[in-house]
Amino acid sequence: MASEALEPRPKGCMVAVVGPSGAGKDTLLAHAARFFEDREDMIFVRRIITRDPAAGGEVHDGVTESEFEMLKAAGRFAVCWEAHGLRYGIPVETRDAVDKGRLVIANGSRSALGLFRQAFPSLVVINVTARPEVLAYRLEARGRESRQDILQRLQRSALGVTGDYRVVTIDNSGSIEQSGAAMIEALTNCLPVKA
């Protein structure tokens, strides 16, 4: 459920969706993208990542390290950051889309929110989280870490967003119907107000 009701916005806006691994960001983003697929005033960003496009997870444009560096040097990213041994980029065209009054939704990172705010003064953060035992179950199902390692990592990490941001928190511990409805409501409330 969303933790804060947002008033509709008068102009374009960037929504950065963040949260810990296993929270279900990709699932909620895909759910919302299907729901809003006919909306021309909304853009769901396809990130550029230094990962094989066939690696699974979110649909993205996979590039090599050197390709990423060339794109960065050419000014092709509105925001870029590094996390978990990978590099991520949000295409520069997203700034123009926000300036033209569109709602742009991107899978972000809590560690990169300062960069998002520099690039997009009109920023809303949707923090997707879940109860620690749910996160542990989902991460264990991926088979990359032992349950004990996962639980220890979850105990060390905070699940919230720190900083002065407009934040909506969605608990994705339950059904996709419930958390998906909360995501759709949060995004609807971010849509620009029609004059």
C-alpha positions, 0 to 999 in steps of 0.5 A: 500500500502507498504510504503517502497520497500525492497530489497531481502534478502540474508538469512533467515528472521523473519517478524513480522506483527503488528498493532492495533486491527481491522487493519486486520492482521489476514485477511492479514496473511490468504490471504498471507498464501493461496497465498504462500501455496506451498512455502517450503521456507516460514513458517506462524507461528502458535502462542501459546496463553493462549486462547481457540482455539475455541475463534475465530480469528486466528488459534492458539494452545490454552494452559492454564496459567500453560501450557504456564509457563511450555513451557516457563520454558522449553525454548520452545519459541523464543519470548513470551510476554503478552498483553490484558490479554493473553500470546503469544508465538512464537515456538523456532523452528522458529529460526532454520528455519530462520537460515536455510534460510527460511522466517518466518512470525509471528503475533507479537506485537509492544510492543514485537518488542525488544524481536523479534529483540533479537531472530531474528537479521534479522527482518522486521516489517510489520505494518498493519494499517487503518484509525481511522474510519475504525478501529472504525467500525471494533472494534464496529462490534466485540461488545466488546466496545461502539463506544465512548470508541473505538474512545477515545482509538484510539485517545490515541494510536499511529498507527505507529512503534517506534524504529530502525526497517526495517518497511513496512506499509500497509494501510488496510482501503480499499479492501482485493485485494489492501492490500493483494497485498501489503502484498504479495509484501512485503513478496516476497521482504523479500524472500532470494536471491537464489545463 
